[in-house]
């Protein structure tokens, strides 16, 4: 099994000297075959670089739905 | 090599994931706003600053990433905690919402499922990178197991049981489709299919039975 090197993880997550990492988790991608740890770490590193370069969309709020809330009863009544 | 951060940081969440699920369980107005979950968690005492970060990922590899950090601004200052939730910004909105909700629920990760050292992260990436059919609940370890369980819990939050139950009979009668329910709940079709399956209530009960093992 291919695991990410200690150096690649350290470069990615432990180079922020003012910060201590508490926890990391991932949402696996869509590929059905093996995804290597190196590939996962490369994506994580890329995302952190995008943020550092100001190329990411940063918000205190989560993405919101494009449609207004509908009560299930109203939805079913209009079938 | 960094040492493991204190798991005590997670004691500031004064509730469990099961309580979050229970809080939303009677809602029948869809979709559930992920920000309602953020507000609930903060109202219960989470001190962390949470940021949602839309980036460009190769979605065949990962769709989202949760990172929790702490820093101490001064020798005698209280530590500051931060949660970064990364997601692929070009995903459809239903996927963006689902990924962010799942990652947000990691604020409840108990001490035994934290991945905070190089060795933890090596093992975690090694296990979650396996093809889905090779996942092994015993060998995966708690951090990888947490990654899977939070998906089910996010589903339980975003399609509350009261709403699901109202939809069950029309769905089984063929009067409403999975696609229509997915649009109503604004979550991915594949998860709606799971929630509307006959087995979902039993899975849901198992998630609720984990109460107390998640937030402690």
Interface residues (C-beta under 8 A of the other chain):
Chain A: X1 X3 X4 X6 X9 X10 X13 X14 X16 X18 X19 X20 X21 X22 X23 X24 X25 X26 X27 X28 X29 X30 X31 X32 X33 X34 X35 X36 X37 X39 X40 X41 X42 X43 X44 X46 X47 X50 X51 X55 X56 X57 X58 X59 X60 X61 X62 X63 X64 X65 X66 X67 X69 X70 X71 X72 X73 X75 X76 X79
Chain B: X2 X5 X9 X28 X29 X30 X31 X33 X34 X35 X37 X38 X49 X50 X51 X52 X53 X54 X55 X56 X57 X58 X59 X60 X61 X62 X63 X64 X65 X66 X67 X68 X69 X70 X71 X81 X82 X85 X86 X87 X89 X93 X96 X97 X99 X100 X101 X102 X103 X104 X106 X109 X114 X115 X116 X118 X120 X121 X122 X123 X124 X125 X126 X128 X129 X130 X131 X132 X143 X146 X147 X150 X151 X163 X166 X167 X170 X175 X176 X183 X184 X186
